Amino acid sequence: MEQKANLADIFDLTFTKFVTPIIIKIAFIVMLVLGALMWLGIIFAGFAGGFWSGIGGIIFGGLFFLMFVLGYRIIFELVMVIFDIKANTDRIE
């Protein structure tokens, strides 16, 4: 299901090509970076409050990061499953 998309596909009013499967890959990378930046922010804010707060920021920020990434991964996989169902339905049809 590897596709190539260009800018014209985004504005295609006939919806002959789906750009969401391609955009999801980029969006997941953005969410990984955003989650890592939030984790760093939690760590810095924790250490601003003291040593043990910083250690707590490392631990609980890491847990937050894992839950953040896992949540978005599940959402993106559900969207991809819908596209796979559509592709299989078209093939059966």
Secondary structure, DSSP 8 states (H G I E B T S, - for coil): ------HHHHT-TT--S--HHHHHHHHHHHHHHHHHHHHHHHHHHHHHT-HHHHHHHHHHHHHHHHHHHHHHHHHHHHHHHHHHHHHHHHHH-
